[in-house]
Amino acid sequence: MIQRLQSVWLLLAAAAAFCSIKLSFYSGNLIKDNQPKAFVSLTAQSNLLLLILTAGVGIASLIAIFLYKNRKMQLRIVLITLLVSLLNLGLYFAETQKFVPGEGTYNLTAVFAIFIPILLFFAIRGIRRDEKLVKSLDRLR
């Protein structure tokens, strides 16, 4: 049962989460207290909370792949992971507000962080589809 399509979505979500730890989300000039502005890249490693949430999303996605025998638990974990990834994305956007306005840009690698909730949504859809299939087969017995 590991070859199910939602396993692919979960694996891609985990890979995107782990890539977004190292790759930049936003780059621009940042002014800290009494220091000249410096060009900084925002990654998950820049903020401890972002790092914890991003690593948690990646690990939870990997764990959910192997819960294919318990679809209800898998669905719960993926739903929680989806909510955490949306919170993580919100934190990324909140961190970009700390940069000097007009002197920064979103990087192309920000796509990794944006794709995580989309991939998790596709995994949820696949898990629900499997659950419906199993319920319809139970009615036939």
Residue, then its C-alpha position, 0 to 999 in steps of 0.5 A: m500500500i506504500q505505492r498509493l498516490q498520497s504517499v507521493w504527495l506526502l513525500l514531495a511535501a516532506a522534500a519541499a519542507f526540508c529544502s525550505i530549511k536551507l533555501s531562501f524565502y526572501s532576500g533584502n536589506l534588514i536594519k537592526d538596532n543601531q547597525p547599518k542595513a545589511f543584505v540578508s536572506l530569510t531562511a527557516q534557519s534564520n528564526l528558531l520557530l520557523l526552523i522547528l515548524t518547518a522540520g516538524v512539517g517535514i517529519a510529520s509528512l514522512i511519518a504519515i506515509f507509513l500510517y497507511k494501515n490506519r487511514k483515520m490517524q493518517l488523515r488527522i496527522v496530515l490535517i494537523t500538518l497542513l494547519v502547521s504549514l499554513l501557520n509556518l507560511g504566515l510566519y514567513f510572511a510576517e518575517t518579511q515585514k521586518f525588512v526595509p520596504g521596497e528593498g527586498t524580493y521574494n526568491l524563486t525558492a519560496v515556491f518550496a514553502i508555498f507548495i507544502p500546503i498544496l501538496l498536503f491538501f492533495a494528500i488529504r484528498g487521496i486519503r479521503r478517496d481511499e477511505k470512501l473506497v474502503k467504505s464502499l467495499d465494506r457495504l458490498r460484503 
